[in-house]
Amino acid sequence: MKITKNAGFLLLSIFLILYGLSSLFGLSFSGFDILMGILALVSGILILFSR
């Protein structure tokens, strides 16, 4: 298995994994929504600028 070197796609994959786990198992903690929002925003910006 090869891990991508693109930071935007790496952050997006982390976001999707965390979101999926939180949906399936009800995982949550204080500040989870803020963390997920920041993670989504940063990964979107990095993908947009292709870094």
Backbone torsions as a table, in degrees:
resi	resn	phi	psi	omega
1	MET	NA	136.2	-177.1
2	LYS	-110.8	129.4	178.2
3	ILE	-92.1	135.3	-177.4
4	THR	-66.9	149.0	177.1
5	LYS	-95.3	-5.8	179.0
6	ASN	-79.0	118.2	-175.3
7	ALA	-63.4	-35.7	-179.5
8	GLY	-64.1	-45.7	179.5
9	PHE	-71.3	-31.2	176.6
10	LEU	-65.6	-45.3	177.1
11	LEU	-65.6	-37.0	177.6
12	LEU	-63.6	-41.0	179.2
13	SER	-66.2	-38.4	176.0
14	ILE	-63.6	-43.1	178.1
15	PHE	-59.2	-47.1	-178.4
16	LEU	-64.9	-38.0	178.0
17	ILE	-65.7	-46.8	179.2
18	LEU	-63.7	-41.0	179.5
19	TYR	-64.7	-42.0	178.2
20	GLY	-64.5	-43.0	178.2
21	LEU	-64.5	-39.4	180.0
22	SER	-68.6	-33.2	178.3
23	SER	-73.4	-42.4	-176.5
24	LEU	-73.6	-42.9	-171.8
25	PHE	-111.1	0.6	179.3
26	GLY	69.3	27.9	179.4
27	LEU	-69.4	133.1	-179.9
28	SER	-160.9	152.4	174.5
29	PHE	-152.9	170.8	-178.8
30	SER	-62.4	126.0	179.9
31	GLY	87.6	7.6	-177.6
32	PHE	-62.5	-42.7	-179.7
33	ASP	-63.9	-39.7	179.0
34	ILE	-66.2	-44.4	178.9
35	LEU	-60.4	-45.1	-179.5
36	MET	-66.3	-37.8	177.5
37	GLY	-64.5	-44.3	178.9
38	ILE	-65.0	-43.3	179.7
39	LEU	-61.8	-42.8	178.2
40	ALA	-65.3	-43.2	-179.1
41	LEU	-63.9	-47.8	-179.0
42	VAL	-65.1	-43.4	-179.8
43	SER	-65.9	-38.2	176.8
44	GLY	-62.9	-42.1	179.6
45	ILE	-65.9	-43.4	179.7
46	LEU	-65.4	-38.8	176.8
47	ILE	-66.6	-40.0	179.4
48	LEU	-60.3	-41.7	-179.5
49	PHE	-92.0	4.4	175.8
50	SER	52.8	54.5	176.7
51	ARG	-107.5	NA	NA
